Amino acid sequence: MGISSKLGDFGVVTTTLEQAVNWGRTRAMWPMLFGLACCAIEMMSTAAPYYDQARFGMELMRASPRQSDLMIVAGRVSRKMSPVLRQLYDQMPEPKWVLAMGDCCSCGGIFNNYAIVQGVDEIVPVDVYVAGCPPRPEQLIHGIMTLHQKVMEMRWSDWAE
């Protein structure tokens, strides 16, 4: 009863370098926490054992932009906070992605005034929007899986941008 009897006869597995790199990127995506309001509580509960964000290779929420490649903006962004958000985004290494979590982050939500940014896409380019007020952890996991699909479809020409 050796290892060959356990694995079976799969033969040779082939793939492209693009697919292998994209697979590695999706399995080791390190998020930077940027929780600004009530959506941050739901984002933290996604990392709890019940929802287990660790199964996506996202065990630790990084506090440093230089160690993360995914920015999860959770909550409303004020005009005073927007330069800080942009600076943190600029400090992240390439490739980098942004996930906008919640209605306040996506479109200003119920805060239709001069102090709140009416959509974080005014400051940073957003890859995936997660709707809800606040969105449930299941919705954030769905947003992460949507981002993984987007990353798996990337080509060499997309990386050169």
Stockholm file with secondary structure:
# STOCKHOLM 1.0

chainA/1-161         MGISSKLGDFGVVTTTLEQAVNWGRTRAMWPMLFGLACCAIEMMSTAAPYYDQARFGMELMRASPRQSDLMIVAGRVSRKMSPVLRQLYDQMPEPKWVLAMGDCCSCGGIFNNYAIVQGVDEIVPVDVYVAGCPPRPEQLIHGIMTLHQKVMEMRWSDWAE
#=GR chainA/1-161 SS CCHHHHHCCCCCCCCCHHHHHHHHHHHTCCEEEEECSTHHHHHHHHTSTTTCGGGGTCCCCBSSGGGCSEEEEESCCBTTTHHHHHHHHHHSCSSCEEEEESHHHHHCTTCCSTTBCSCGGGTSCCSEEECSSSCCHHHHHHHHHHHHHHHHTCCHHHHTC
#=GC SS_cons         CCHHHHHCCCCCCCCCHHHHHHHHHHHTCCEEEEECSTHHHHHHHHTSTTTCGGGGTCCCCBSSGGGCSEEEEESCCBTTTHHHHHHHHHHSCSSCEEEEESHHHHHCTTCCSTTBCSCGGGTSCCSEEECSSSCCHHHHHHHHHHHHHHHHTCCHHHHTC
//
